[in-house]
Amino acid sequence: MRVAFVHDYLTQFGGAERVLLEMLKLYPDAPLYTSLFLPELAREYFAHVDVRPSFLQHVPGGAAHFRGLLPLYPAAFGSLDLKGYDLIISSTTAFAKGVRCAPHALHVSYVNTPTRFLWYPEEYAWQVTPWALRPLAWLCMPGLREWDLAAAQRPHHLVTNSRHVAARIRSIYGRDSDVVHCPVDASEFAGAEEAGEYFLVMTRLLPYKRVHLAIAACNALGVPLIVAGEGPDGKRLRALAGPTISFAGHVDDAQRRRLIKRARAVIVPGIEDFGLLPLEAAAAGRPTVAFAAGGALETVVEGETGIFFREPTADALARSLQALTGIVFNGARMAAHASRFAPDRFRAELSGLIERYLRERRNGTP
């Protein structure tokens, strides 16, 4: 059986790319098709993978300015030649689900979220689109939504990372999806470290992540906060930061583990599709303070691995940060919770679904 993977783009490394690395272990010899990639990212994380980009790779500066190529992605994924494969596994937050495969082939798409900038533009697209480009983006939106809705019907099966995203997929695309929670390697965070005094936010700096709430709360309390990550919202966030706020920028895996293991607690102020950070923190014995919505409701156990704040305000978050002082968390229980999301569990569940889909296809079951 010939297998191929497809991913939106390899221009940044985040949760979706961590999940992709685990998926690739199911078929380690399979090529990975994508729209375009940064060579340094491919060398660091995907050196063992046969990465095959689309024609967009030849656009000068395209990988560095991938958001500016928005109207071209449907054509890029339509151009990928996948006729020789029996099984296509796409990993997507946007475009990869729209590839076309041979009539005999099975296409399984792991959908991290419905395309956010198309269906939730008020929380994503307009806040990161330069004013000069907003009229063009506005003109493109209806056609891209039409394409995206049609593209979501092409895979034979959809799999997603949380019940929260499954509900969004049902609402937007009108399709059911199987849920396989994202993997977290708890062993990477084993080993005691003395907790520091700082709180930690670790995410892409995008407006819908609501990092500004964490900054405002820690400003008000006068407590240290480290913000790790890069993104279009970085300049605005730095302007909001007081003297106790520091920005770590991009961090590698070793720095990531060190920051999490030494944090007083991690903060998840936005609505995450799934959110790996609360599980990584639990594996390290560190609690999470998260907004009570989205994937956090499936990964944070209140009073056991963290606490929630229920209003999307800096005051509500600040009160929860203060409440941490009176709570004692059991490190062994937190690590045990994180271990339930182990990579081998993820691969076993996803592989089991794929085998079931293949079997149903052979048997002619719809």
Phi, psi and omega in degrees: 000125179269129186237143173223145174256153175224135179225150186306298177197153178248068181245353178205159182238114180217204184301318181298323180286328175296318178295319179302318180301322178290322178297321182298335180292341178293324181222078190295342180266358184283142176286160178241114177268143179205171181285312179195164184212154170274124183304320181293326177291318179297321180293321185286319188245335188236029181298333182273002187248141174279093184271128183235103183275167176276187180295344180295339179299338183269359177284120182303125179073010185298317183294326180284335181236050189296332180293332180288350180264014188315311184293346187267348186295319176304319178292323181298314181284333174291338183275347183291130182268102182245020186295336185273006187250149179265333181224124176247127176242111179259146178238118194212146163242001184206280198254335191296336179294345184272007178293157177250139180234173182294154182303328183277347189278156175254130179245117176247125183245124174268105187262110180290329177189151167302151188303105193297315186289345177270321187258343177227055186296332182293336181256359184218292195298308188291333183281344179246002180265124178303147182306320184296334183262355184296321177300319178295316179299319180298319179294327183283335190304309183301316180294321179292323177296318179298316178296316183296320179296318177292320181298325181291346177271349186286317179298147178287328179220143174249137174235145179219177194264350182199162175292330177299312180288326177301322178293321178294319178299317179296319182291319187270314186262349179069029182231149172274156179217150174275148183253124170231107183299147181299154181272147173223126179272094183297333183297334180294340185249011178288157180102124185292139172226144178286129182293139176271193182261353187269149167270160187225129166247130182225106185191168169292138184274084179236149186303320184291347176287345175056040177297334180300332178294317179295319179296314181295319180295316181286330171301313184295323181275345183068035182249154182289139175224131172252128176253113180252127180139166179228163178162175185298338182272001186300317183297316179297318182294321178297327179291336180275344191284137173270189186291343181266002183257131176231152182245124182268347183068205178292135177237143177279179186298321180295317177294322179302310181297317182296316180297318180293315185293335183258001182284152171291318176193159173258151181242131175239092188275344183260183176265106183271147174297314175223292177092102178283330189302316179300327179283322175297320178296316179299320178299330179270000181079023181247134181284164178242139169249112189231152172290137188279071178196166174065209184296337180301330179293343179258350183239344178252126175261112187298131180083349181245315177241358180169188176224162181249155162242141195249000174238135183281060181229156178294325180296316180296319178295318180299319179297321179291322177298321177292324182293338180302330185303326184265011183245133176254124181256140180272111184299320181294320179292323178294316179297322179296321177298313181297325183294342177292346182251030186298151180302322181293328175295316179300311182295321180295316181293316180293318178298320179298320178295315181299317178298320178296318179297317179297318180296316178297323180293318178297325182274358179077019179279131180297000000 
